[in-house]
Structures are given as structure tokens and as C-alpha cells.
């Protein structure tokens, strides 16, 4: 087949079709002529963000990625979250009733395990960004997750491995049986550590940043990703909790194990469609190199940005990363990119512990800029943690009846948080974003920081709603002397507004965080960015526990019952909610200052 290209020089060439149906172009007959396809024809075939397919070849735009690959990733996340919440939602009761632990011990063990689940993503993120890539990390840790879930199921169902029970709630576990249970749980914690930071980033990798249409779809992906989490959580907190309470714990853990196995199958099913970013080497090594090189040259004066060292190639020297434009803040670290004669090694190579590229320096700056934004997420996570602690205790003192015979457990009210998320995600994606886009001209309607700020504001309203409800409830208790009633005659459904507001805040802040940390983390550190956003959940839980400890110690002096006694009818939980509201207001003010100061990263060029 013959074709020609007309330009300053016109020549003819022949091309053949490869096995994949794409043209193979030979080198031009005239070496002096720079051979280029007209109008970037090659660019239109392949992605421009450096992604490759499962064989390691450049990813073909029309055959890989975008929404054609996402169902497998979203299916994986749905099943994994179904497994996680199906196991964790009722875990405290399993510890208490089947491992025969005291309430405080069971609660502490669950908190420690959940905290571990949100810290281990740092391990998975490092391995994904540095060595394995996101696909291999998700695959390996998913298999470990299934193994842990299987072991947990066996520990709750096989005679000799499961605790010996006299009755439903009267069981005794040997040390070996408890150890087996905890071994399984911490294998799961390690498994989820490799999945959590990578799945959202891997889904976003399926959309090319260099293509404006795909870039818009990437923002939409994060919304539907979070929706899949909550649909899985909704089924887990309703159906699976019922199975655990009314059928058996063997089935209660077995169904999540099956769901996780389905998650693995779903993920592997899309292998041929995925776009993969190449791992860029250890991000911590690159960060340390910049710091060491900067301190070595602390006496060197920083010249203009144009005089700073950068590779001459169009692509960055860091695998999987675009070049980053120089910024003027944190000028001290620019010293690492000041080139001296002593920096050159034999054969023109460069010692990165003495001389770093501008892109490498900007990687460190990008991480430093992210940290203040990351810190503001901790207070929000502390507010969010109330749905599984004080909101439950508050609801436990209210009337749980639906009709004369049915009672809804206080913990089940969290279903309204999930329903809120399921409601707000499509509303945000299909209504709010298009309307906002008309007024702002921004491709996503509003910026990620604006989205997060709106969520922080809504979380304040949630705390005020909870505080006012408790204030009204306690007034009724005092007025009618309901102090010793297990359930006072005020419907538990008065809690729905605070759960609904928390769910709305999640859609803005948590999803905004996911997208923001993915977009603003350096290209070769995106899993690490996602892991950072997840650690706010762990630290938020720890902050809430710390506040409760401090408040209890201060409010129980002199023999007083304190703000949070065992019988909340004698307490002042609304003070704690008001405290969180005040902290959230201060946090929002700090966020506004940080958002105004923040500089978005400026990548240069593409990776193809």
C-alpha cells in the first residue's frame, strides 16, 4: 500500500499492517530528513501519558483504557469493599461474644486493626511506585487478601479452629484459636494495604491527561469509584450483618471471602484492556537525594531558573514522569539543581546525590505543598469517625421501634450515610458539575480544593445538627425524668439529618481528596499520594480517641460523671459535638489560607 506526505520535502514510502492492525512505518529513505507523520498521526494512535499495555507496548488509545477498562476495576473495588465492610462492621461483637473479650478490649482491638488497615497503604504505595507498578501490586496483594479471608472463615467455621460455644453469645476461645483469628485479620490488613492506594490511582491511569475529553472523564471516574465503595458497604452493613447475627459467623465471613475471590477474578478479566504506568524507582531515594544535595550546596547562590540543571531530552529522567516546570517557592532546594564542575562524573554521568534535575526538585516541592492540605483532612476524618462511635451511642438512647414489633439497631442508622453518598454522587456528577462548568469554565465545574472546602463546611453543619439534637433530647430527659429509661420516647430517625449531611460532606471532601492527591502528586508518586489521603482516616480516628480521652479526664474531675458517661442521659455529649464543630471551623479557616497559598503543579509536555 502506498502513501505520501507532502511538506517542505515530499517522498513516497510503503507501510504494512502489524498483527494489531496498526501501520508499521519504515525509516525514511533520506536520513537528513526528519520524518514526521502529518498532524501528529502517531500521537492519535497512542496515549501520550507514557502508559503501556499488558505486553509492555505503547498503549493504543482506541483499544485500551477509558470506560472500557473501568468496569473491571470498579467491580474489583465493589467486591473488595463488600468483603471488608462485611467483615469489619460487626467485628467488635465477634471479639466480644466469640473470642470472649471485654467490651473495652474488643473495641481497642478493632480500632487497632482498622488503623493498621489505613497505615499499610504506605507499604503498598511504595512498592507500586518504586518497583512493581500498580497492576502487579494489586494482583499480588489481592491474592494475599483472599488467603487471609479464607483463613478467617476457617477460624470461624471448622471444629477445633473455631471457638467452643455453649450458646449463641457464650463462647470460649483458646489462645491458639484467637491467634489464628488475628493472624488472618492482619494478613487481610496487609492485603488491603496493597489494594487501597493503588485501585483508585489505577482507575485514573486509564484516562490520558494529554487528552481533554479523557481528562474530564477521569474526574467522573472518582465519583463512580466512591459510589461503588458505598454500594458494597450498603450490602455489607445490611445483608451480611444479618447473616452473621442470624445464620452463622462461618457464612458471615465466608460470603465476604467469596466476594473477594470474585474481586480478583474481575480484576484479572480486564488485563488486556488496562493501561499501565511504569514504576519510576524509589521515590524516597529521589527525595533524599534532593535534600542531601541541597545541604551539600547550602552556601551556593541559586541562579535564575533557566540556569538550573535539567536533562536535554524532551522526557524526564524519571521513568513514568513528565518534566515539571520550575516554581519559586522553597528556593533552598533549588540548590540541588545548581550545576558545579565537581558534579560531573566520568563519561558525562551525573551523581544524583550531588546534582538533581529540576523535575526531581519539584517532586519534593510538590510533596511539601501537599502536606498542609493533607493535615486539614485529619479533622474531617475525626468528624466522620463519629458515625461509628458517638452517633451510635446517642441513637442507642432513642426509640428504635419501626411499628410495634421491629427495632432497628442504632448502628444500622449509618445506612443513611451510605444512601446519602449514593444519592449525591450522581447528583454531583450529572447536575452540579455541568451547571458549575457553564459559570466557571472549569472542566470539572469547580477546582478540587473548592470541592474539598465545600465538604469541610458541610461537616460543620453535621456536627451542629448532632449537637442540637442531643440538646433537645436532654431537655426532654430532664423535663420528663427519663434518666433511667433505656430508650426515651424520641424516634431514632431524628438522627437521619446528621448522617445525611456526613454523607454529603464525604462526596465533596473524600472524593475531592482522592482526585486532588492523585492529580497533584508527582507522576511517579501517585500511589503514594493516594496512600497519604488514606492515612487521614487512620489519624482522624486516633485524633477522635485522643479528644475523648482528654475530655473524659478533664470533665470527670471531682467525681463528676463527665461529658460522655455510660448513661448518656446524665452526660453532655452535645458539648463534644460543639467542640468538634469549633475545631472544624478553625480547620476550615486554615484550609482557606492553605488553598489560597497552594500552587498547582505544572507538568511540561507528554511521555510519548
N, C-alpha and C positions, 0 to 999 in steps of 0.2 A: 504494500500500500504506500502511495507516495503523497507527500505533503510538502508545503514550502512555508517559510517565514520571510516576510518582507519587512525590511528596516533599512538601516544605512547600508547593509550588505544583504543580498538575497541569495540563498542557496537552497538546494534540494537535499532531502535525506529520506531514508527509509526507516520505518519502525515496525516492530512486530508486537503482538499481544502476549503478555505473560500469562501464566496459569490463572492469575487472579483477574484476568480481563483488563489489565491496565497496560498502557503503552510502555514499551522499553525503547528509550531513545539512545541511539549511539552517539559517540563523541562527534563533534563537527569535523569536517574534512580539513578545515583550516585552523590550526592551533592558535593563531593570532586573534581569531575572532572569539569574543566572549559569547558563548552560546547560551541564550536565554529563551525560554518559552514565552510566547506573546501573552501579555495581560496576566502574567503570573499563573499560567495554566497548571504548572506543577503545584503551586500553592493551593489551587482549588481542589486538588485531589487529596492532599494530605493535610492533617491537622498541623497547626503552627505552634503548638504549645509543647512540642517535644515528646508527645506520647507515642507509645509503640503498641502493637497488637500482641497477641499471646505468643507469636513466634519471634518477637523482637524486631519485626519490621516496622517502618513508619506507619502509623495508624491511618487507614483510609477513611476519609471523612464520611463517605456515604455508606460504609459497611460496618462501622464500629461506633460505640458511644451513643450519646444523647439519650432520648427516652426509650430507644430500642433496648438499651442495656440496663436501664434503671429498674424495671420491674423485678429483675433477679436480685438486685441489691436491696430494694425496698422489701421484697419478700423475705430475704435473709434477716433484715432488721426486725420486721414484724414478728417472725418466729422466734428470734433470739430474745426480744423483749417479752414476748409471751412466756417464754421459758423462765426468764429472770424474775419477772414480777409474779409469775405463778408459784415460784419457789420462795421468794423473799417476802411477799405480802403477809403471809401467815407464819413466818419462820419463828417469831417470838413465842407463839403458842406451842409449836413443836418442841422448842427447847424447854419450855416450862412444863408441859404435860407429858412429854415422852422421854426427854432426857432428864426430867426431874430436877430442873434448875429453878432457883428462886427468881421472882419477877425481876429484881434489880440485876441479877447476874445474866438472865436471859436477854434483857434489854441491852445491857452493856455488850454482850457477845454479838448481838445483831448489829448494833452501831459500829462496832469494831470491824465486822465483816463488810458492811456496806461502805465504810470509809476506805477499806482496803480495795474494794471494787472500783473506787474512784481515784485511787492513787496509782494502782498498777498500770493505767493507761500511759503513764510516763515511760514505762518499760517498753510497751508495745510500740509507742510512737517513735522512740529512739531506734528500735530495730527496723521499723518500716522506713524511716527517713534515711538511715545510715547504710543499711546492708541488704535487707530482704525485699524492700518495696511493699506497697500496701496489699497487693494481691496475695503474695506468699505469706505475709504476716497474718492476714485474716484467715487464710486457709489453715495454717498450722495451729493457730490458737483456737479456731473453731473446733478442730478435732480434739484438742485438749479439753475444751468446754464440754463436748459430748461425753468424753471419758469421765469427767467429773460428775456430770448429771447422771450417768449410768451408775456410777459408784454410789451416789447419794440415794438413788432409787433402790439399789440392792440393800443399802444400810437400813432402809425403812420397810422392807418387804420380805427379806429372806430370813427364815428362822435361824437363830444363832447370831446373825448380824444385826437384826433389829432388836430394840428394847423389849423386855418382857413386860406385858401389860396384864394387870388384874382386871381392870375395867378400862373404859374409853379414856379417862383422864387420870388413871393411876398406873403409871409405868415406871420401870426402873431400868436404867442403862448401866452396863458395866463400863469401866474406864476404856476398854478396848473398843466397845461399840461407840462411845462418844468420840473417841479419837478417829475412828473411821469416818464418822459423820463430818467432823471438822476437816479431815484430810480432803474429803470430797468437796466441801464448800470452798476451801482455799485453792483447790485446783480450778474450780469454777471462777473464783476471783481472778486468778492468773489468766484464765482463758478470756474472760471478758475484758481484761486489760489490753489484750491484743486486738480485740474487735472494736471496742468503743471509739478509740481515737482515729481508727482507720476507715470505718464504714462510711461515715458522713463525708470524709475527705475523698474517699474513693469514688463515691457517687458524684461528687462535684468535679472530679477529674474527667468525667465522661463528657464534659462541656468545655469547648475550646474558648479560652479567654480572648483569643485574637478574632473571634467571630462574634459580632454584636448580637446576632439572633440567639446563638447558643449561650451567650453570657446572660441574657435575660432569663433563659430557661434555667440556668444554674441557680438563680435566686429563688425561682419557683420550686426547684428540687428540694431545697432546705425546708420549705413549708410542708411538702408532702412527706418528706423523711420524718419530720417530727410528728406528723399525723399518724404515720404507720407505727411509731413508738406507742402512741396513746391508744390506738385501736387494740394493739397487743396487750397493753396494760389493762384496758377495759374488760377484755375477755378474762384475763388472769384474775383480776380482783373480784369478779363476779362468779363465773363458772368454776374456775379451778379452786377458789376458796371454798365454795360449796362442796366440791368433790372431796377436799381434804377433811372438811368437817363432818360430812355425811356418808362418805363411801369408805375411803381409807387413805392413809398417807402414802402408801405404796403407789396407788394410782395418782394421788395428788402430786407426787414427784415424777412419776412415770410419764404422765402426759406432757409435762414440760420437757422431759428428756427426748420424747418422740418429736416434739416441736423443734427442738434444737437440731435433731438429726435432719429434719425437713429443711431447716435453715441452711445447713451445709450443702444439701443436695441442690437447693435453689441457687446458692452462690456458684457452685461449680457448673451449673447448667448454662450460665451466661458467659463462660470463659472465652469463647470465640468472639464475643461481641465487645469485650471490655477494652478500654484504652488504659495503658499503664504508664505511670511516670517512673523513670529510672531513679534508683536511690542515689543520693548525692554524697555519700560518705558521712562520717560522724559530724553532726552539727556542733557538738560540744567541743570537738577538736578545733574547728574553724573559729568558734567564739574565743577559745583560749588563745589561739594564735594571734588574734587581733589585740587582745588585752596585753599579752606578753610583748608583742612588737611595739605597742603604744608606749608602754612603760620603759622599754629599751631606748626609745627616742624622745623621752619626756622633755629633753632640752631643745629638740629640733623645732624650728618655727614652721608652721603649716602654711604652704603657699596657696595660690588660687586653685580652685578645684580642677582646672584644666591641667595643672601640673602634677596631679596625683596619679599614682600608678594604676593602670588598668590594662588588661590584655588587649592586643590589637585585633583579635578575631571579633567577628560580629556576635559570637556566642560567649557566654560566661565560661570561666574556667571550672565552675562548679557544675557537676553533672545534674541535669534536671532543673536548672535555674536560669532565668533570664537575667541579664545585667540590670542593675539598679542605678538610677540616677543619684548623683551626689546631693546630700542635704547639708545645711549649715549648722544644725544643732549637734550637740555632743562633739564639738570640734577636737577635743583631746584625742579621740580615737582615730581621727584623720591622720595623726602622726604615723600610724601603722602603714599608711599608703604613700608616705613620703619616700621617694627613691633616693638612696645614697649609693656611692660607688662600692661600699663594703657589702651591699646587699646581694651583689651578683655572685653566683657560684660558677663552677666550671661548666663549659658548654652552654652558657647562657641561661641555665636553670636558675630558679629563684627559691630561696629558703623562706617558706611561708611563716616561720617563727620570727623572721626579721622584716619581711616585706609582704603586705597583703594587698589584694586588689580593692578598688573602691566598692565593688559589689560585696565582697566579704565584710568590709567595714560596715556597709549599710545593712547587712544581715543583722549584725549585733545591735545597731541603732534601732532597727525595726522591732526586735525583741524587747529592748528597753522601753520603747514607746508603748508597747502592748501591756506592760506590767501595771501601770496605773489604771488602765481600763479594766484589766483583769481583776484588780483589787476591789473595784466597785461592785463586781458581781458577787462577792462573798456575802455582803449584807443582804442582797436579794435572795441568795440561796438560804440564808438563815430564816428569812421570812417564809420562803417556800417550804422549809422543813416543818413548819407548824402544822401542815395538813396531816402529818402522821404522828403528831405529839399532842400539843395543847388543844388543837381543834377537836381531836378525838376525845380528850378528857372533858372538854366543855360539852360536847354532844352527849357524853355518857351521863350527864346530869339532867338531860332534857327528855321530853316524852318521845319515845321511839316508835310508837304504835302507828301502823297503817291499817285502819279498821280495827275491829275488836280482838282479832286473834294473831295478827302478824306484827312482829317487831323487826325494825331494820337496825342492824348493828351500827354503832357510832362510826366505826372505821369505814363502813361502806358509803358514807357520805362523800368520800373522796371521788366517787364515781362522777360527781357533778363537776369536779375539776377536769376530769378526762373528757366529759361531754362538752365542757366549755372549750377545750382545745379543739375537739373535733368540729365544733361549730365555728370557731373563729379562724381556723386555718383556711378553709375555702373562702370565707368572707374577706379575709385579708388579701388572699391571692387573686381572687376574681373580681372583687369590688373596690377595696381600698386602694390597692396598687394602681389599677388603671385610672381611677379618678385622680389620685395624687399625681400620677405621671403627667396628666394634662396641665396641671397647675405648676409643677416644679420642673418639668422637662427631664427629670432624672429617670434613668432606665428602670430603676427599681421603685419608683414613686417617691420614696424618701431614702436618705442615707442609712447605713447600718447603725451609726451612732444615734441618729434621731429615733430610729426604731427602738433601740435599747432604752433610750431616755423615756420614751412613752411608757414602756413596760415598767420601769422603775417608779414612775408616777402612779400607775395603776396599783402597784403593790402597796403603796401608802394607803390608798383607798381601801384595799382589802384588810389591812391591819386596823384601820379606823372602824370599818364595818364590824369586825370581830370584837373590838373593844366596846363599841356602843351596844351590841347585842348582849355582851356579858354584863354591862352596866344595867341594862333594862332587866335582865334575868335576875340579877342580885337584888334589885329593887322589889321584884315580885317575891323573892325568897323572904326578904325581911318583912314585907307587908303582910304576907300570909303564913309566916313561920314555917316555911318549907325546908328548914335546915337539914332535917334528918331523912327527908324523902330521897329515895334512890333516884327517882325520875320526877322532877317537878312538872306540873301541867302546862308546859310551853313546848310546842312542837319542835322537834329537831330540825325540821325543814326551814326554820328561820336561819339556819346556817348556810343555806344554799347560796345567798349572795356573796359571802366571803369566799367560798370555794370557786364560784363562777368568776369572780374578779381575779383570783390567783391564776386560774386557767387562762384568762385573757392576758394577764401580765406575762405568763410563760410564752405565749405566741409571739409577743413583741420582744421580750428580753432574751429568753433562752435560744430561740431560733435566730434572733439577731446576733447573739454571741457566736453561735455555730458558724454563721456566714462570715461575720467580721473576722474571727480568728483564722478562718481558712483563707480569706482573701488577703488579709494584711500580714500574715506570717510569710516569711521568705519562701519562694517556690520549693526549695529543697528541705523546708522545715514545717510543712503543712500538717503532718500528723502530730508533730509536737505542739503546734498551735491549737489543734483540736483537743489534745490532752490537757493543755493549760485551761481551756474553757471548762473541761470536766472537773478539774481539781477544785473549782469554786464550789461545786456541790459538796464535796467532802469537807472543805474548810468552813462552808456555811453551816453544816451540821455540827462541826466542832465549836464554832462560834456560838451557836444556839445553846449547846450544852454548857459552855463556859458562862454565858449570861445567866442561865438558870441556876448554876452553882453559886455565882456571885449574889444574885438576887435572893436566893434562899438563905444564904449565910447572913446577909445584911438584914433581911426582913424578919428573921426568926430570933433576933436578939431579944433578951429579956423575957423569954418564954412565950413570945407571940407565935401565932400559927403561921404567919408569913403570907406571901402573895400566892403561893402555889401549894396549899396543904393537900392531904389525901382527899378530904371532902371539900371540893371547890366551893360549896355553898358558904363556907366560912372564909374563903380566900378573896383575893383581889387580882385575878388573872388579867382583868382589863388593864391594870397598871402595866403588866408585862407587854400587852399588845400596844399600849400607848408608847411604851419605851421603844419597841421595835419601829413604830411609826415615826418617832422623833429621829431615831438613828437612820431610818430610810430617807427622811427629809434632808438630813445632813449629807447623807451619801449621794442623794440626787444633786445637791448643790455642788459637791465635789466633782460629780460626773460632768456637770455643765462646764466647769472650769477646765477639766481634762479634755473634754470633747472640743472645746474652743482651741486648746493648745495643740491637739493632735494633728500630725501631718500624715496624710495617706501616702503609702509607698508609691514610687513612680518607676515601674519597670520599663526597660528600653528594649524595643524590638521583639523578636519571637525566638523560638527554639528550633526552627526548621531552616 
